[in-house]
Amino acid sequence: MSRKTTILVVGGQDISRLGGKEKSSKHLKAEELNEAGQEIRIVGESDFLAMVAIGRSSE
C-alpha cells in the first residue's frame, strides 16, 4: 500500500492467518488512507474479474 495505490483487490481470507482480525493489514491500511482523503477502490476478487472481463470485451 502506498500513495500511488488506487485499487485494492481482496479475495477470500484465511481467518487463521489474520491474527484474530477480519481484514488483512493491507485492507485496513487502504481504509485508513481512504479516511485520510486518498481515493482507493476496494473491490472483491469476483468484482475485479468481472471488471477485467468487461475491459477485454471492449477491445
N, C-alpha and C positions, 0 to 999 in steps of 0.2 A: 504494500500500500504506500502510495506517495502522492504528492500534489498533482502529478500527471495522470493519476488513475481516474478514469471516467466511468468504468463499468466493473462490477464485481459479479461473477457468476458463482452461485452457491449450489452445491449438489447435496445429496443426502449425507448426513453427518453420522459418524460412528460416535455415539454418545460416550462410550468408554474412553475415547481419545480426547474429549473436550474438557477434562478436568472438572466435571460437575457443572459445566455451563451448557446452555442450549445452543450457543452460536460460537463459531470459530473466532480466533483473535482477529483475523482479517475482516470478518463480518462486523465485529464490534468496532474496529478501527474505522471502517467505512461509515458506520452510523455516526461515530464521533465527528468525522470530517464533514459529513452532511450537516450535522447540527452546527458546525462552525462556519457553514456557508459554502463549502465545496460541493459541486454537483456531481454525485456519483450515483449511477443507477445500480441497484442491487436486484438482480434477476435470478430466478431459479434456472436450473440446468435445462429443463424441458422448454421453458420460455425462450432461452437463448438459442437452443437448437431450432425452434420454430422461426426465430428472427433470422438465423443464418439461412434456413431453407427458403424463406421469402426473398432474401437478398440474392440467392442463386437463381431463383426462378425468373428474376427480372433481368438477368444478363443476356 
